[in-house]
Amino acid sequence: CDDPVAKFYANKKQEYTGKLKVAFITEDVEYYGFAVRKSDTDLVKKLNEGIKAVKEKGIDKQVVEKWIGK
């Protein structure tokens, strides 16, 4: 399964505590995206600005640690 899903089950799901361990994490980069109409340039701009702000403030790392673990 994807790295984030594996980490979530191994680190955060109580029924699997102490039962699962992530054996390895690939170096492959996973990409995610949004489906947006080509004509909706304002929305694309807002999404890009939001993503940039989240990364600059470190919120993305906080969310990952909260929901997936280290």
N, C-alpha and C positions, 0 to 999 in steps of 0.2 A: 504494500500500500504506500501511499505518499508519505514522505517524512513527517509532515505536520500531524497527520492522522495517527501514525505509529507512535509519535511522541505523546500525543494527547492520551491515548489508551495506556501507554506505559507509565506516564507521569501523573495523570489527573483522574482517571476512572478508579474509584475506590474498589470496585469488585475485582480489579486486576492488580491492585497494589501488591508488590512483591512477587507477582507471578510472571510479569513480562519485562523484558529488557530489550531495548533497541540495540541490535547487534552491530549495525553499521549504518552510516548515513552517507548517501551518495554525494558526490561533488556536483551532480547535475543541477542546473538551475531550473526551477519551476516558474513558469510565467502564468499570470492570471490577467484577465482583461474584462472590459465592459463592452456590452453590445449597445452601440449608439447609432442612431440614424446619421448618415453623412451630413445631412443638412443641419443637424443640431450642434453647431459649433460652439454655442454658448455653454452647453452642458459639458462638452469635452474640455473647454477651458476651465470650468469650475472643478471638474474631476481632477484634472492635472494640478491645479492650484492646491486642492485639498490633499492630494497624495504627497505633494512636495512639503506642505506644512506639517503633515503627520510625521514624515521622515525627519524633517529638521528638528522637531520637538522630541523625537525619540518615542513617540506614542506607539509606533509599530512594534518596537522591541518590548514595550510594556505589555501590550496586548498578547504578544506571543508568549512571554513569560507567564502571564496570568492564566492563559487558557491551555497552553501546551507544555510549559515547563522549560527547563534549561536543557 
